[in-house]
Amino acid sequence: MIENNWILCPICRNKTRIKIRGDTVLENFPLYCPKCKQENLIRAYQLNIIVIKEPDAQTQSR
């Protein structure tokens, strides 16, 4: 039997509306939390969730 888990918000640690199975693979998935109303990019592989940190945009100098 394949295990199912809810994805928890990396900010407030509450359940989101997304449920994944043990064989689910996600790349650059925009995870939205209905409680804290934030969106984070995540990567999921074998029920391990990793938050993708993107560098802030910088202004271009000429």
CNS distance restraints for C-alpha pairs under 8 A (distance, minus, plus):
assign (resid   2 and name CA) (resid  21 and name CA) 6.57 0.50 0.50
assign (resid   2 and name CA) (resid  22 and name CA) 5.98 0.50 0.50
assign (resid   2 and name CA) (resid  23 and name CA) 7.67 0.50 0.50
assign (resid   3 and name CA) (resid  21 and name CA) 5.73 0.50 0.50
assign (resid   3 and name CA) (resid  22 and name CA) 5.38 0.50 0.50
assign (resid   4 and name CA) (resid  19 and name CA) 6.81 0.50 0.50
assign (resid   4 and name CA) (resid  20 and name CA) 5.68 0.50 0.50
assign (resid   4 and name CA) (resid  21 and name CA) 4.39 0.50 0.50
assign (resid   4 and name CA) (resid  22 and name CA) 6.27 0.50 0.50
assign (resid   5 and name CA) (resid  19 and name CA) 5.64 0.50 0.50
assign (resid   5 and name CA) (resid  20 and name CA) 5.59 0.50 0.50
assign (resid   5 and name CA) (resid  21 and name CA) 6.45 0.50 0.50
assign (resid   5 and name CA) (resid  47 and name CA) 7.41 0.50 0.50
assign (resid   6 and name CA) (resid  15 and name CA) 6.26 0.50 0.50
assign (resid   6 and name CA) (resid  16 and name CA) 6.92 0.50 0.50
assign (resid   6 and name CA) (resid  17 and name CA) 7.59 0.50 0.50
assign (resid   6 and name CA) (resid  18 and name CA) 6.05 0.50 0.50
assign (resid   6 and name CA) (resid  19 and name CA) 4.31 0.50 0.50
assign (resid   6 and name CA) (resid  20 and name CA) 6.31 0.50 0.50
assign (resid   7 and name CA) (resid  15 and name CA) 6.14 0.50 0.50
assign (resid   7 and name CA) (resid  16 and name CA) 5.92 0.50 0.50
assign (resid   7 and name CA) (resid  17 and name CA) 7.73 0.50 0.50
assign (resid   7 and name CA) (resid  18 and name CA) 5.84 0.50 0.50
assign (resid   7 and name CA) (resid  19 and name CA) 5.90 0.50 0.50
assign (resid   7 and name CA) (resid  20 and name CA) 7.01 0.50 0.50
assign (resid   7 and name CA) (resid  49 and name CA) 7.85 0.50 0.50
assign (resid   8 and name CA) (resid  13 and name CA) 5.31 0.50 0.50
assign (resid   8 and name CA) (resid  14 and name CA) 5.36 0.50 0.50
assign (resid   8 and name CA) (resid  15 and name CA) 4.61 0.50 0.50
assign (resid   8 and name CA) (resid  16 and name CA) 5.79 0.50 0.50
assign (resid   9 and name CA) (resid  13 and name CA) 4.72 0.50 0.50
assign (resid   9 and name CA) (resid  14 and name CA) 5.49 0.50 0.50
assign (resid   9 and name CA) (resid  15 and name CA) 6.31 0.50 0.50
assign (resid   9 and name CA) (resid  16 and name CA) 6.29 0.50 0.50
assign (resid   9 and name CA) (resid  31 and name CA) 7.87 0.50 0.50
assign (resid   9 and name CA) (resid  32 and name CA) 7.96 0.50 0.50
assign (resid   9 and name CA) (resid  33 and name CA) 6.09 0.50 0.50
assign (resid  10 and name CA) (resid  51 and name CA) 7.39 0.50 0.50
assign (resid  11 and name CA) (resid  36 and name CA) 7.82 0.50 0.50
assign (resid  12 and name CA) (resid  36 and name CA) 6.82 0.50 0.50
assign (resid  14 and name CA) (resid  35 and name CA) 7.69 0.50 0.50
assign (resid  15 and name CA) (resid  33 and name CA) 7.96 0.50 0.50
assign (resid  16 and name CA) (resid  32 and name CA) 7.32 0.50 0.50
assign (resid  16 and name CA) (resid  33 and name CA) 5.55 0.50 0.50
assign (resid  16 and name CA) (resid  34 and name CA) 6.84 0.50 0.50
assign (resid  17 and name CA) (resid  33 and name CA) 7.85 0.50 0.50
assign (resid  20 and name CA) (resid  24 and name CA) 6.11 0.50 0.50
assign (resid  20 and name CA) (resid  47 and name CA) 7.30 0.50 0.50
assign (resid  21 and name CA) (resid  46 and name CA) 7.97 0.50 0.50
assign (resid  21 and name CA) (resid  47 and name CA) 7.09 0.50 0.50
assign (resid  22 and name CA) (resid  45 and name CA) 7.92 0.50 0.50
assign (resid  22 and name CA) (resid  46 and name CA) 5.08 0.50 0.50
assign (resid  22 and name CA) (resid  47 and name CA) 5.48 0.50 0.50
assign (resid  23 and name CA) (resid  45 and name CA) 7.47 0.50 0.50
assign (resid  23 and name CA) (resid  46 and name CA) 5.81 0.50 0.50
assign (resid  23 and name CA) (resid  47 and name CA) 7.79 0.50 0.50
assign (resid  24 and name CA) (resid  44 and name CA) 7.25 0.50 0.50
assign (resid  24 and name CA) (resid  45 and name CA) 6.36 0.50 0.50
assign (resid  24 and name CA) (resid  46 and name CA) 6.55 0.50 0.50
assign (resid  24 and name CA) (resid  47 and name CA) 7.42 0.50 0.50
assign (resid  25 and name CA) (resid  43 and name CA) 7.68 0.50 0.50
assign (resid  25 and name CA) (resid  44 and name CA) 5.46 0.50 0.50
assign (resid  25 and name CA) (resid  45 and name CA) 4.81 0.50 0.50
assign (resid  25 and name CA) (resid  46 and name CA) 7.09 0.50 0.50
assign (resid  26 and name CA) (resid  42 and name CA) 7.55 0.50 0.50
assign (resid  26 and name CA) (resid  43 and name CA) 5.28 0.50 0.50
assign (resid  26 and name CA) (resid  44 and name CA) 4.81 0.50 0.50
assign (resid  26 and name CA) (resid  45 and name CA) 6.62 0.50 0.50
assign (resid  27 and name CA) (resid  42 and name CA) 6.90 0.50 0.50
assign (resid  27 and name CA) (resid  43 and name CA) 4.80 0.50 0.50
assign (resid  27 and name CA) (resid  44 and name CA) 6.75 0.50 0.50
assign (resid  28 and name CA) (resid  41 and name CA) 5.47 0.50 0.50
assign (resid  28 and name CA) (resid  42 and name CA) 5.57 0.50 0.50
assign (resid  28 and name CA) (resid  43 and name CA) 5.76 0.50 0.50
assign (resid  28 and name CA) (resid  52 and name CA) 7.53 0.50 0.50
assign (resid  29 and name CA) (resid  41 and name CA) 5.31 0.50 0.50
assign (resid  29 and name CA) (resid  42 and name CA) 5.23 0.50 0.50
assign (resid  29 and name CA) (resid  43 and name CA) 6.43 0.50 0.50
assign (resid  30 and name CA) (resid  39 and name CA) 6.23 0.50 0.50
assign (resid  30 and name CA) (resid  40 and name CA) 5.60 0.50 0.50
assign (resid  30 and name CA) (resid  41 and name CA) 4.58 0.50 0.50
assign (resid  30 and name CA) (resid  42 and name CA) 6.50 0.50 0.50
assign (resid  31 and name CA) (resid  39 and name CA) 5.41 0.50 0.50
assign (resid  31 and name CA) (resid  40 and name CA) 5.25 0.50 0.50
assign (resid  31 and name CA) (resid  41 and name CA) 6.02 0.50 0.50
assign (resid  31 and name CA) (resid  42 and name CA) 6.66 0.50 0.50
assign (resid  32 and name CA) (resid  37 and name CA) 6.73 0.50 0.50
assign (resid  32 and name CA) (resid  38 and name CA) 5.82 0.50 0.50
assign (resid  32 and name CA) (resid  39 and name CA) 4.36 0.50 0.50
assign (resid  32 and name CA) (resid  40 and name CA) 6.63 0.50 0.50
assign (resid  33 and name CA) (resid  37 and name CA) 5.21 0.50 0.50
assign (resid  33 and name CA) (resid  38 and name CA) 5.65 0.50 0.50
assign (resid  33 and name CA) (resid  39 and name CA) 6.46 0.50 0.50
assign (resid  34 and name CA) (resid  38 and name CA) 7.67 0.50 0.50
assign (resid  40 and name CA) (resid  51 and name CA) 7.00 0.50 0.50
assign (resid  40 and name CA) (resid  52 and name CA) 7.59 0.50 0.50
assign (resid  41 and name CA) (resid  51 and name CA) 6.03 0.50 0.50
assign (resid  41 and name CA) (resid  52 and name CA) 5.44 0.50 0.50
assign (resid  41 and name CA) (resid  53 and name CA) 7.70 0.50 0.50
assign (resid  42 and name CA) (resid  49 and name CA) 6.63 0.50 0.50
assign (resid  42 and name CA) (resid  50 and name CA) 5.52 0.50 0.50
assign (resid  42 and name CA) (resid  51 and name CA) 4.47 0.50 0.50
assign (resid  42 and name CA) (resid  52 and name CA) 5.41 0.50 0.50
assign (resid  43 and name CA) (resid  49 and name CA) 5.81 0.50 0.50
assign (resid  43 and name CA) (resid  50 and name CA) 5.09 0.50 0.50
assign (resid  43 and name CA) (resid  51 and name CA) 6.40 0.50 0.50
assign (resid  43 and name CA) (resid  52 and name CA) 6.89 0.50 0.50
assign (resid  44 and name CA) (resid  48 and name CA) 5.45 0.50 0.50
assign (resid  44 and name CA) (resid  49 and name CA) 4.58 0.50 0.50
assign (resid  44 and name CA) (resid  50 and name CA) 6.30 0.50 0.50
assign (resid  45 and name CA) (resid  49 and name CA) 6.90 0.50 0.50
